[in-house]
Amino acid sequence: MSKKNNPQVEEVSEFDFDEMLESVGDTHRMAAYHFTQAAKHHMLAASAHDALDFDTCDFHAFRAYRHQINAIQNAEIAVMDFPDPEMDDDFEE
């Protein structure tokens, strides 16, 4: 699938992700975006598998996996960047 065939890919690739993730909320939104994209690609992989189109199935399964990895990474960053006052108490003596 080329960028010409999928305008959504072109839109996302134009963003500067470092500037986009300015807050913990932005990081949560990026995680949600990638989880959503992973789900969409899993549905496309399932449809392709049902149609016995295994090349397309593999393509979408791989795309889903990549989105899943990005989603988990962003979710972890969001959790680690959020200040948790209860954790500060654990280190006081």
HUKAKA-V972400 format. One line per field, one symbol per residue. ss: DSSP state (H for helix, E for strand, L for the rest). phi: phi as a letter, one per 40 degrees, with the letter a starting at -180 (. if undefined). psi: psi as a letter, one per 20 degrees, with the letter a starting at -180 (. if undefined). Layout:
ss: ???
phi: ???
psi: ???
This chain:
ss: LLLLLLHHHHHHHLLLHHHHLLLHHHHHHHHHHHHHHHHHHHHHHHHHHHLLLHHHHHHHHHHHHHHHHHHHHHHHHHHHHLLLHHHHHHLLL
phi: .ccccbccccccccccccccccacccccccccdccccccccccccccccccgccccdcdccccccccccccccccccccccccbccccccccb
psi: prhhinhhggghiiqohhhhmirhghhghhggghgghggghhghggghghjknhghggghgggggghgghggghggggghippohhhhhhiq.
